[in-house]
Amino acid sequence: MTGPLTERELRELLSRYQALGVVSALAPVAGGFSGAVVVRVTAEAGEWCLRGWPPASLARERLLGLHRLLSVVHGAGVEQVPVPICDTAGRSLVFAGDRWWQVEPWMPGRADFHAAPSAERLENALACLAAFHRAAAKFDPVGDEIEWFASSRAGTSPAVRERLERITRWQPAELVRLRQALEWEFAREWREPGLELVELFEQCRPTVEAGLKAALVLPVPLQPCLRDIWHDHVLFEGELLTGLIDLGACRTESVAADLARLLGSLLADDGDWTHAITAYQRHRPMTVEELGLVPVLDQSAVLLGGLYWLERRFLHDDRSVDGPRILDRLLWWLARSRRLAARLT
């Protein structure tokens, strides 16, 4: 069994959840890029997901607020979100092995939009996202939840400020350090794409940075948003969207951030974004400011996406950033960065 707990310890943890009944099988699942431990649990009461959050990643109060938000959204009819269940002590979050753990329904479906794209699938995804936004906007946070899940009439998108800060951190000296580290890299499959990404960053930076600075004065409605809704977190069965998973990034943001993230992942630079946004607006109209923010957030995500992985691997010496999955992500960001540079020059 992978992760911080043995199989015996995991079974002991699961025994606290009477709703599961008898547990017959545990199967570790390759998690996403968050570092969470994910175990598929087959039990008398069906299929479940045991999720162990990375140590020191999210505050307990934030996770508990997320659980209550998901319960409210699910109760409003958005059944595609998994709501964590409580143990015999009434807790939806349990600490063990240096992690917080939760048990939630195993959501059906596969993250296979790229393998079988269709207009109906895309429209169903956008309808579900709009339904989540409508329900989440009515969430009434209390106490510590307010810090992460409050709504407001209008304000600056937090993503705009954060991305401007990240761009600012890439001073010439840091870029020189990264370029030198890449030049010394033995693996050509990392070295050459990495060097090109640094060059494209410097080429696109002025225009993207100017767009973000202009967006600082764009007043957009703020509310709980998913923030990390992308291809691998969106499950389908046939044409139906059946699950939105790995929701730990959820926080107060503009809906434009979710749209930019989802469409950038599903359509990239080849699909009809105008048609897609129109499909979303059939369920939740957007303000002019929200519409203007979508391309700004997508462009800044492209600018910074590849450098995030390069920084972790070459400047922070993070050995977990390796292997074909990470390299595939890097090459995906490289392809999008090339197209961004072509549009901006």
N, C-alpha and C positions, 0 to 999 in steps of 0.2 A: 504494500500500500504506500503510495506516495504521500508527501505532505508531512506536517509536524506531528501527526498522531498515528499510532498503529491501528490496524483493523479492529483489534479488540477495544481500543479506546474510542474509536469512532462508533462502534456498536453500543458501547456504554453510553456515549453521548446521545445516540438516537433513541435509546431506551427511555429517555425522558419525554419522548413525544408519543403519547398514547394514541394520537390520531393515526399514526402509521400502522399500527398493528405489528405483526411479526415481520421482521426484516429478513429477506431471503438472500439478497445479493447486494454487494457494493462494487461499483466500477469507477475507478478514477478516470476523469475526462480531462483532456488537454484544455486548459483554461485559455482565456484571451491574453491580452498584453498587460493586464492589470496586476498579475502576480497572485490572483486568488487561487485557492485550492477548490476544485469542483469535483464532487463525487455523485454519480448517479446511483440512487437508492431504489431498489426494487423491494416493495413491501406489500403486505396484505392489502393495504389501502391504495395500491397503485404505484406509480413512478414519481419519485421526488428528487429534488436537487439539494444536496448538502453543500453549502458554500462557506468557505473559511476566508475571511478577508485578510489581505496582507497585513502583517504586524505594523502598527503605527500609521496605517494608511488613512482611515476615516475615523473621526471621533464617534464614540458610542452614541452621543446625543444626535449626531447627524444621521446615523444609521437608523435609530429608532424613529426619528422624524420621517425618514424615507419610508419606513414600514407603514407608518400611519397615512402618509400621502398615498402610497400604493393602494392601501385599503379603501381610501376615499375614491380614488380614480376607478378602481375595480367595481366598487359599489355603484358608480355612475354608469356602468355598462361597458367599460373598457376591459373585457375579460382576457385580453392578450397580455396583461401584466401579471407576473407571479407575485402573490402576496404571501410573505412569510407567515408561518403558523407558530403558535405558542406551545411551549412545553407544559408539563404538569404544574409548574410554578407560575404559569401565566407570562413567561418571558419569550419574546420573539428573537432575542439575541442572547447567546450563551458564550461565556469566555472559557477557552480550554486550549492548552498548548500554545500560548502566546498569540492567539487569534480570537477574533469574534466570529461565531458561527451562527448560521441561520438555516432553517429548512423551509423550502418553498416548493410548490408543485413543479414537476418537470414539464416544461412547455413542449407541446408537440410541434413537429415540423422540422424543416431543414433550412439552413442559411444558404440557399442556392439560387438567388436571384440572377447572378451572373451566368450561371449554367442554363437558366431558362427564363430570360427576361421577357416581359410582356407588358403591354399598356395596362391590362387589367390588374396585374400584380402591383404595378407602380401606383395606380390610382387607389387600390385597397390600402397600400402602405401609407399614402398621404391622408386618406380618410381616417385611418387609425391614429396617425400622429395628430391630426386636427382634433379628434375626439379626446385624446389624452390632454391636449392643451386646453380645451374647453373645460374639462373636469378639473384639471390641476389649478386653473385660474381661480376656482371657487374654494380651494383649500384654505383653511383658516389655521395658520400655524400658531403654536402657543409656546411660551417660554423660550428655551434654547433653539427650538425649531425655526424661530423667526430669522435667525442669522443666515439660514440656508434656503428656506422655502417660502419667503415672503413674496407677495405681489405688490406692485405699485402702479400708479397711473402712468408714469413715464420717467425715464432716466437713461443714462448712458449704459449700453451693453457692457457688462463686466468683461466679456471676451475681448472687446476692443481695447480696454485698458491693459489687460493682461498681455495681449499680443504686442502692443506697443512696447511694454516693458521688456518682453522677450527679445524683440528686435533691437532695442537699445542696448541690451546686454552683449550683443554681438559687435563689440568694438573691434577696430582693425587688429589689435594685438591678439584677440581671441580667435579671429579668423586665420591669422598667421599660424597660431598654435595648431589649429585644426588642420590646416593645409599641410603643415610640416608632419604631423602625425600620420596623415593619409599618405604622404609621399614615402614614408618609411614602412608603410603597411605592405607585407609580403603578398597577401591574397589579392590578386588582381581584381577579383569580382567585387571586392569592397573598395579598393583604391580608386579605380577609374570612375565608377559612378559617384563616389564621394567627392572627388575633386571637381567633377562637373557640377554637382549640386552646389558646392561653395561658389563656383563661378556664376551660376544662375541666380543664386541668392543675391550676390552683389549687383547683378544686372537688374533684377526686378525690385530690389529693395526700395529705391526712391519712390517709385509710383505706388507701391503697396503701402508704404509707410504714410505717404500723403493721404491716401484713401482712409486709413485708420484715423489719422488726425482730424480729418473732416468729419468722420463719424462720431467723434467725441461730443459734438454738439447736436447729434441726431437724438431727439427724445423718443424713445420707444417704450411701449408697455413692457414691464418686467413681471415675470411669474415663474413658478417652478417649471423647468424644462429638462429634457433628458440629457442633452449636451454630448452624449457619445452614442447617438443612434446612427449606426453604419451597417454595412452589408452583413457582417458576421453576427450582429445582434438582432437581426430581423428574420424571423422564421416563417416559412410558408408550407402549406399543404395544398398542392395544386395551385389554384389562383388565389386562395385565401391566405391572408396574413394571420398566423395562429399564435405568434409569440414575440414579445419584446423582452430581451434578456440582458443581464449584466448591467443593471441600472444604477450602479454606485456613483456615477458621475453626476447624477441628477442634482440640480441646484437652481437658484434664481438666475434667470437669463432672459434674453429675448427669443421669441419663437423663431426669429430669423436664423439663430445659431443652429437650431435643430434642422431647419430646412437646408441650410448650407451643408451641414454634415451629412445628412441623408442623401441629398441629390449629388453632392460631390462624390459620395461613395458608390451609389447605384448607377449614376449616369456619367460621372466624370465630365469630360469635355465633348462627348459625342451626342448626348441626348438633348431633347427639347425641354430646357428648363422653364421656358415661358408657359408651355402647356402644362407642365407638372405643377407649377405654382398656381396656375388657374384651377387645376383640379383640387389642390389644397384649399383654395379660397371658396370653393363651393361649400365647404364645411366650416371654415373659419376665415372671414374676411381679414385682410391685412391692411395696415396703414401704409401711406406712401413711404414713411420713414423705415418701416419694417422691410418693405420691398427693396428699398435702396441699400439696406444693410446686408442682404443675402450675398450679393457678389463680393462685397468688401470682406466679409468673413470667409468666404470660400477662397479668395485670392490669398489672404493672409495665412490660411491653413496650408495651402500649397507651398507658400514661401517658407514656412517654418517646419512643415511635416518631416521632410527628409533630414533636416539638420538636428531634429530632436534625437533621432536614432544615432546619428554620427557623434553628437555630443556625448551621449551616454557611453558609447563604445570606445571612443578615442580620447576623450578628455576626462571622463569620469572612470574609465577603465572598468566598466560594468560588463563582466564576462557573461552575464545572462543575455546580453544583446548579441546574439550570434545565431547561427543556424539558418536554414532555408526560409523559414517563415518570416524572420526579420528582414532578411535580404530581399525577399519578395516585396515586402512593404516598402523598402528603400527604393527598389526599382519602379514601383508603382508611383511613388512621389516624384521620382526623376522624370518619368514620362509626363506627368502633369506639369511639372516645372518647365519642361521644354515647351509645352503648349502655351503655358502662361507667358513665358518670355516672348514667344512668337506673336501673341496678341498685344503685348505691351510695347513692342518695339516696331 
